[in-house]
């Protein structure tokens, strides 16, 4: 199953340059890296990245993250994937820009 991480441009560049990241400020504050499922990604973008242009969407294979990936309740009690280790660039299966068009992020078919 693929899970998704939305990056702001500076966060994505830092991951590409360093080859790993502890995540965005919210990830650092919470102690884990936040991800979304395909069903959750658009709502995550609308809630946490409203009006933000220049985003990057990265896909990772949940099964390859092992026991460091935990499924925990969050918005509305839904289970969200949380990674309790450094995210490595090699974990990313694919990435692509997440354009902002008329105020809404345009997701690929997930």
N, C-alpha and C positions, 0 to 999 in steps of 0.2 A: 504494500500500500504506500502510495506517495503521500508525503506531508510537505507543507509549504512554509517558507519563511519570507517575509517581506522586508526588504532592506532599503533604507534611505541611501542616496548616492555615496556619502562619505563612509557609511558603514560597509557598503559593498566594496568600495575601493580598498578599505583597510583589510577586509578579508582576502581579497585578491592579492594584495601586496604582501601581507604577512603569512598567508596560507592557513590562518586560523583566527578565530575570534571568540571572545567570551560573550559577545552579543551587544545589543543596544543598551542604552542606559536603563531601560525598564527591566531587561534581562539581568543586568548586574545587580539591580536593586532587589529583584525577586530571588536571585540565586540559581536561576535556570534559564535556558533559552526557550522562548515561546515559539510554538509552531501552530499551524492550523491544518485541518483536513480540507479537502476540496470543497466540501459543503460549508465550511466555516470561513474560508479565505476572504470572500467578498465582504462579509460582515466585519471581519477584522480590519480590512482596508478602510471601510466606511467609518468605523468607530475610532481607529487609532491613527489613520493617515488621511483623513478627509482634507481634500484640497491640495495635498502634497504631490508635486510632480517629480519626475525623475526617479521613481522607485524601480527596484529590481525584484523580481519574483524568482525564488530558488526552490527547486524540488529535490527532495531527499527520499530515499527508500527507508521507511520506518524499520523494517525488519533488520536492516544492516546496522542499525544503531545500538542493537543489543539491549542489555539491562539498564543502560544509561538513559533510555527513553522511558518515561513514565506517562501514563494516561491518567490525568487528574481532572476533577470537576472544576469548571470555571463558569463562564457566562451561562446563566439559566440552568446550571447543573450539568451542562454538556461536558463530555470528556474531551480534553485538549491534550495534544502531545507536548511534553516538556522535556528538554534535553538537559541532563545534569552532568555535562562535561563540555569541554571546548568543542566548538563546531569547526571542523576542518574543511578546507576547500575541496579536498578529495571526497568528502561526504556528499557534495552537491552533484546530482545526476545531470541536471540541466538548469539553465537560468535564462531569463529573458526580461526585457523591459516591461514595466507595467504602466502603460500610458494613461494619462488623465485626459479624458475627452468629455467636454461639456460637464465637468464637475464630477464625473464618475470614472473609476478605474476600469479599464478594459482588460478583463481576464481572458486568457486562452481557454479553450475547452479543457477543463480539468476532469 
